[in-house]
Amino acid sequence: MKEVEVWLQTVAPGWRTPINRHSCEEVFVVLKGSGTLYLAPNSHLEYPGQPQEFPIFPNSTFHAPVDEAHQVWNTNEDEDLQLLVMISRPPFKVFIYDNWFTPHIAANLMFPIFWDKHCFQAPTKDEL
């Protein structure tokens, strides 16, 4: 990866990221917690389709290839899932899916990226 962006992502117990795909590679390292990675290896079809499931746990590493739909789910009810995330070629556009059988042409473009819109608050006039 020539250009890399690194972030720390925390997923609360029982929560999950949206089903998404993007035009960059993504590598995750699980720092804390456990959960499930859903990866749709047939994303080249008209829609992502039934994903494969992979258990994730501390020190596990996984890779989401370019344009393959994926989702991370914290299945642990008692502990945050904390991930170190590395992406190639920032900035990138993310496409969000309602479900695994949403056609690619119906996916919603999310740019810029605000994963949790409920937590994002626009700055007040005084903060500008």
trRosetta pair geometry for C-beta under 8 A, 3 or more apart (Angstrom, degrees):
i j d omega theta_ij theta_ji phi_ij phi_ji
1 4 4.9 82 125 -73 128 101
1 25 6.7 -125 -89 61 115 125
1 86 7.4 159 52 150 169 113
1 88 4.2 -128 -134 -102 112 106
1 89 7.9 -117 -153 -25 93 67
2 88 7.5 72 39 -155 60 101
2 89 8.0 49 60 -72 88 71
3 88 6.4 99 74 -167 70 62
3 89 5.5 87 70 -91 114 36
3 90 6.3 -133 138 31 112 72
4 86 5.6 -13 -166 -169 112 100
4 87 7.0 146 -154 74 59 42
4 88 6.2 -35 -97 -101 65 54
4 90 7.7 53 172 -3 14 106
5 86 7.3 158 78 -153 45 51
5 87 5.1 -14 57 59 95 94
5 90 4.0 54 -26 -34 132 147
6 84 6.9 -6 -169 -178 100 89
6 85 7.0 156 -154 84 51 52
6 86 5.1 -15 -101 -100 80 77
6 87 8.0 -179 -79 19 36 66
7 84 7.9 170 89 -156 36 48
7 85 5.1 -16 64 62 81 102
8 31 7.9 -17 -140 7 96 149
8 82 6.9 -9 -174 -170 94 94
8 83 7.4 156 -159 82 48 50
8 84 6.2 -27 -103 -103 67 61
8 85 7.5 167 -96 17 16 84
9 17 7.9 7 170 -77 143 123
9 82 7.4 160 85 -155 50 47
9 83 4.6 -15 62 62 98 100
9 84 8.0 173 21 -88 78 14
9 85 5.2 37 -6 -14 119 128
9 115 8.0 66 -138 0 113 169
10 80 5.2 -11 -167 -179 101 130
10 81 7.2 147 -159 77 50 51
10 82 5.2 -13 -104 -104 78 76
10 83 7.7 -176 -78 22 33 70
11 15 5.3 -153 -179 86 83 100
11 16 6.7 35 -163 -107 133 26
11 17 6.7 -79 -99 -43 128 80
11 33 7.7 -162 63 104 89 160
11 35 7.0 17 83 -64 138 162
11 72 6.3 -151 -41 114 160 108
11 73 7.7 -161 156 -154 151 19
11 74 4.2 178 114 -33 110 121
11 80 6.8 145 70 -167 45 73
11 81 4.3 -15 59 61 101 106
11 82 7.9 -162 23 -72 68 33
11 83 7.3 32 -5 -3 103 110
12 15 4.4 59 62 8 83 131
12 74 6.6 -173 89 56 30 154
12 80 6.0 -43 -111 -111 40 82
13 74 5.7 -120 -120 128 29 125
13 76 5.8 -86 -123 101 88 69
13 77 5.0 79 178 -157 123 28
13 78 6.1 119 -109 3 146 11
13 79 6.4 106 -79 48 106 26
13 80 6.7 -83 -41 -78 72 41
13 81 8.0 130 -84 -16 46 84
14 74 6.4 -29 12 91 18 95
14 75 7.8 56 -99 -130 41 27
14 77 5.9 43 -54 -111 98 68
15 73 7.8 -156 112 -148 34 59
15 74 5.6 24 57 38 64 114
16 71 5.9 29 171 171 117 107
16 72 6.5 180 -153 93 74 47
16 73 3.9 -18 -103 -107 114 74
16 74 6.7 -158 -77 17 58 67
17 20 6.8 -72 142 9 109 117
17 71 5.6 -168 74 -150 87 65
17 72 4.9 48 11 45 116 83
17 73 7.7 -114 23 -67 68 50
17 115 6.6 -57 -134 -151 85 125
18 71 7.0 -103 124 -114 24 100
18 96 4.7 -11 141 -141 146 106
18 97 7.3 152 160 45 95 58
18 110 8.0 107 60 -16 154 156
18 115 7.3 -160 2 -147 100 79
19 38 7.5 -51 -109 92 92 128
19 48 7.0 -133 172 20 124 165
19 69 5.8 21 174 -179 93 110
19 70 7.5 178 -149 88 60 19
19 71 4.7 -45 -94 -62 61 121
19 96 7.0 107 74 -163 61 58
19 97 4.1 -56 97 62 113 105
19 98 7.8 -32 47 63 122 13
19 99 7.0 86 19 -140 155 16
19 100 6.4 -140 -138 -76 158 62
19 102 7.8 140 90 29 135 122
20 69 6.8 170 89 -143 19 69
20 70 6.8 -36 65 61 66 64
20 71 7.1 116 15 -82 71 71
20 94 5.2 -9 -167 -174 127 105
20 95 6.4 150 -154 77 69 49
20 96 5.3 -27 -96 -99 89 59
20 97 6.9 -168 -80 9 36 84
20 110 7.7 -57 -122 31 123 128
21 43 6.1 143 -104 -158 149 147
21 48 7.4 -177 -42 -85 129 115
21 67 5.4 47 171 -156 120 41
21 68 6.2 -169 -123 83 109 17
21 69 4.4 -62 -55 -83 110 59
21 70 7.1 108 -87 10 68 71
21 94 7.5 151 76 -155 32 62
21 95 5.3 -17 60 58 82 102
21 97 7.7 46 -1 -25 94 113
21 107 7.5 -39 38 -154 102 166
22 26 7.5 76 58 -39 113 121
22 66 7.8 -86 99 -146 55 57
22 67 7.3 -119 83 -81 20 46
22 87 7.9 -9 95 -149 139 130
22 92 4.8 79 173 142 124 127
22 93 6.4 176 -136 85 91 46
22 94 4.7 -39 -78 -101 116 63
22 95 6.9 170 -78 14 59 73
23 66 5.9 25 -156 -160 44 98
23 67 6.1 22 -97 -61 57 89
23 89 7.1 -67 115 95 83 139
23 92 5.7 -163 59 -151 76 108
23 93 6.7 31 15 49 106 83
24 66 6.4 -96 161 -109 2 83
24 87 4.9 58 122 -180 136 97
24 88 4.7 -173 -167 69 96 71
24 89 4.5 -156 -108 57 107 99
24 90 7.1 27 -97 -67 165 52
24 92 4.5 -93 -12 -84 124 156
25 63 6.9 -21 -172 -166 101 96
25 64 7.1 155 -165 82 52 62
25 65 6.3 -31 -116 -137 82 38
25 66 5.7 -48 -66 -54 65 77
25 87 7.0 165 84 -151 52 53
25 88 4.5 38 43 13 91 122
25 89 7.9 94 20 14 73 100
26 63 7.2 149 84 -159 54 49
26 64 4.2 -2 60 54 105 108
26 70 7.7 -147 64 54 133 146
26 85 6.5 -17 -167 -166 99 96
26 86 7.2 154 -156 81 50 50
26 87 5.1 -14 -102 -100 77 81
26 88 7.8 -125 -65 11 43 76
27 61 6.7 1 -178 -173 96 99
27 62 7.5 175 -152 90 55 37
27 63 5.3 -17 -104 -103 75 74
27 64 7.8 -155 -71 23 32 70
27 85 7.4 153 80 -156 49 47
27 86 4.6 -11 58 59 97 102
27 87 7.9 -172 22 -75 66 37
28 37 7.6 174 56 -98 145 131
28 56 7.7 -15 111 -141 128 149
28 61 6.8 169 87 -151 54 52
28 62 5.3 -7 56 58 100 82
28 63 7.8 -165 20 -75 73 30
28 64 7.5 51 -12 -11 105 101
28 72 7.1 153 -116 -84 169 143
28 83 4.9 -29 -159 -165 104 124
28 84 7.1 140 -160 73 51 52
28 85 5.5 -14 -103 -102 75 73
28 86 7.9 -167 -74 23 32 70
29 59 7.5 -17 -173 -141 90 29
29 60 7.7 171 -151 88 50 40
29 61 5.0 -15 -101 -101 73 85
29 83 6.8 141 68 -161 44 67
29 84 4.4 -11 57 56 101 104
30 33 6.9 -118 -170 67 106 73
30 34 7.6 56 -177 -102 148 43
30 35 7.9 -172 -119 32 131 94
30 56 5.1 157 -58 164 145 105
30 57 6.1 142 101 100 154 17
30 58 5.5 -128 117 -106 102 27
30 59 6.6 -42 73 21 88 21
30 60 4.9 22 24 52 122 82
30 61 7.6 -140 8 -71 75 39
30 81 7.1 -54 -140 -168 100 88
30 82 7.4 106 -165 78 58 56
30 83 5.9 -38 -103 -102 51 76
31 58 6.7 -6 155 -131 19 81
31 82 4.5 -56 66 103 107 103
31 83 6.6 178 8 -101 89 19
31 84 5.8 90 -43 -23 113 94
32 58 6.1 18 -104 -95 30 104
32 79 6.9 -119 151 160 96 118
32 80 6.6 37 104 88 115 85
32 81 7.1 -179 94 -146 67 30
32 82 4.1 31 45 34 99 113
33 57 8.0 -136 110 -136 39 47
33 58 7.3 120 40 -61 33 82
33 74 6.2 -26 161 -135 139 105
33 76 5.4 -151 -163 37 90 146
33 79 4.7 -171 -106 117 87 105
33 80 5.5 -107 -61 105 140 43
33 81 3.6 -137 104 -100 145 52
33 82 5.9 123 9 8 114 67
34 55 7.2 -7 -173 -177 103 91
34 56 6.4 169 -155 92 56 61
34 57 4.6 1 -111 -103 96 74
34 58 7.5 -61 -71 -20 77 69
34 74 7.8 106 84 -149 42 65
34 75 6.8 -56 113 60 84 89
34 76 4.9 103 57 -48 83 123
34 79 7.6 61 18 72 76 120
34 81 6.9 -106 49 -104 17 101
35 55 7.9 166 95 -156 30 54
35 56 5.3 -11 65 59 73 104
35 72 6.2 68 111 177 141 80
35 73 5.2 -177 -178 92 112 53
35 74 4.5 -74 -90 -109 129 36
35 75 4.9 139 -133 10 59 79
35 76 6.4 -87 -69 -3 72 88
35 81 4.8 1 -25 -102 131 152
36 53 5.5 -21 -169 -161 118 97
36 54 6.8 140 -161 70 64 44
36 55 6.1 -42 -102 -104 69 46
36 56 6.6 168 -101 12 15 90
36 72 7.6 166 86 -154 47 47
36 73 4.8 -9 59 60 91 104
36 75 5.4 55 -9 -25 100 127
37 53 7.4 143 76 -158 52 46
37 54 4.4 -18 60 62 102 101
37 55 8.0 -39 18 44 80 1
37 56 5.3 83 -25 -38 99 122
37 62 5.4 -82 -62 100 173 170
37 70 6.7 -15 -175 -168 89 109
37 71 7.6 157 -159 82 47 48
37 72 5.7 -19 -105 -104 69 73
37 73 7.9 -175 -80 22 24 75
38 51 3.9 65 179 117 92 154
38 52 7.3 157 -154 73 51 41
38 53 5.9 -19 -99 -99 70 66
38 54 7.9 -176 -75 22 27 75
38 70 6.3 158 88 -157 62 56
38 71 4.4 0 54 55 112 94
38 72 7.7 -157 22 -72 75 28
38 73 6.8 47 -13 -8 107 111
38 100 7.9 -98 158 -86 133 123
39 51 5.7 136 60 -164 24 104
39 52 5.3 -25 66 57 84 92
39 54 6.8 13 7 1 113 117
39 62 7.9 -140 -51 168 138 128
39 64 6.5 -153 -116 -113 109 81
39 68 6.3 24 -168 141 89 122
39 69 7.7 150 -155 91 42 55
39 70 4.8 -4 -104 -108 67 98
40 43 5.1 102 104 -63 102 87
40 48 3.7 50 118 -179 172 98
40 49 5.6 139 -156 61 115 73
40 50 7.4 149 -118 88 93 25
40 51 4.4 -73 -68 -96 74 81
40 52 7.5 161 -91 9 31 71
40 68 6.2 -175 73 -178 68 81
40 69 4.2 6 39 66 125 100
40 70 6.9 -147 15 -71 75 52
40 100 6.4 165 -82 -148 135 102
41 52 6.4 24 -11 -4 106 121
41 68 6.4 -4 -111 -145 39 129
42 45 5.0 12 152 -4 98 117
42 48 7.2 114 78 -177 75 41
42 49 4.8 -10 74 43 121 142
43 48 5.2 -9 -105 -117 78 70
43 49 7.8 -141 -78 26 43 93
43 67 5.9 179 116 137 133 77
43 68 4.5 180 7 -127 143 52
43 69 4.9 159 -103 0 120 84
43 104 8.0 100 -177 -83 79 117
44 67 7.7 71 -79 120 68 120
45 48 7.8 141 60 -109 97 8
45 49 6.1 46 55 -30 138 124
46 103 5.5 -38 157 -131 92 91
46 104 6.5 -136 -180 7 42 97
47 100 7.3 102 147 148 105 51
47 101 5.3 55 137 -158 150 40
47 102 6.0 164 -142 80 115 33
47 103 4.8 -78 -75 -99 101 42
47 104 6.3 -155 -96 -29 47 69
48 51 6.8 -6 148 -67 117 90
48 69 3.6 -49 -108 39 134 151
48 97 6.4 -58 -3 -69 131 174
48 100 5.0 -99 85 -159 112 68
48 101 7.5 -104 56 -72 79 28
48 102 7.6 24 14 53 100 73
48 104 8.0 121 -39 -71 68 81
49 100 6.2 -36 107 158 12 102
49 101 7.0 59 -97 -93 36 67
50 100 6.2 83 -93 138 30 147
51 69 7.2 -110 -87 101 113 99
51 70 7.5 122 -135 -118 136 49
51 71 7.2 -115 -50 28 175 101
51 100 5.9 -124 -21 -119 93 136
54 62 6.5 138 102 -110 148 146
56 60 4.9 -154 -150 78 70 140
56 62 6.5 -80 -100 -12 117 133
56 72 7.4 -27 26 -142 155 98
56 81 7.8 70 96 -154 118 125
57 60 5.3 85 53 -13 60 123
64 68 5.9 -153 -175 73 76 103
64 70 4.5 -96 -123 0 128 159
65 68 4.6 61 65 0 87 128
69 97 6.3 10 -140 -3 133 145
69 100 7.3 148 119 -130 145 71
72 81 7.2 -163 152 122 113 145
72 83 7.0 -17 175 -42 167 156
74 80 7.1 -53 -136 -160 153 38
74 81 3.8 -152 -102 -7 106 125
76 79 4.9 -29 130 50 136 86
76 81 6.6 139 33 -61 113 93
87 90 6.0 90 98 -63 111 95
87 92 6.7 -115 159 9 135 139
89 92 6.1 83 104 -73 89 109
91 111 8.0 106 149 -147 118 105
91 112 7.6 -55 -166 -121 138 88
93 109 6.0 -25 -178 -152 114 100
93 110 7.8 146 -171 66 65 51
93 111 4.8 -38 -124 -68 81 134
94 109 7.5 126 78 -159 49 51
94 110 4.7 -32 80 63 102 99
94 111 6.8 156 30 -66 72 77
94 113 5.5 71 9 -97 135 110
95 104 7.3 30 147 -156 157 73
95 107 3.9 50 172 133 110 135
95 108 6.8 147 -159 70 61 37
95 109 6.0 -34 -100 -94 70 54
95 110 7.4 163 -101 14 19 81
96 107 6.2 156 65 -173 35 87
96 108 4.7 -28 60 64 96 95
96 109 7.9 174 15 -87 82 5
96 110 5.2 56 -21 -22 117 122
97 100 7.0 81 129 -88 142 27
97 102 4.3 174 -158 52 93 132
97 107 5.2 -45 -80 -113 72 97
97 108 7.9 -180 -73 21 27 77
98 102 4.8 123 40 -70 84 139
98 106 7.8 -45 8 126 110 112
99 102 5.5 128 53 -29 62 95
102 106 5.2 -122 -180 86 92 113
102 107 6.1 114 123 -77 121 70
103 106 4.7 82 63 10 85 105
103 107 7.7 -124 100 -27 48 77
104 107 5.7 -32 -158 -4 41 117
110 113 5.8 72 127 -109 104 62
110 114 7.5 -129 180 37 112 61
114 117 5.4 87 113 -87 114 66
114 120 4.6 -14 -168 -45 133 158
116 119 4.2 28 114 20 119 111
116 120 6.6 151 92 -23 67 87
117 120 5.5 -55 -143 32 38 113
123 127 3.8 -124 -171 88 107 126
123 128 5.7 137 114 -65 127 70
124 127 5.0 94 52 5 70 102
124 128 7.7 -121 98 -19 42 85
125 128 5.9 -47 -159 12 37 117
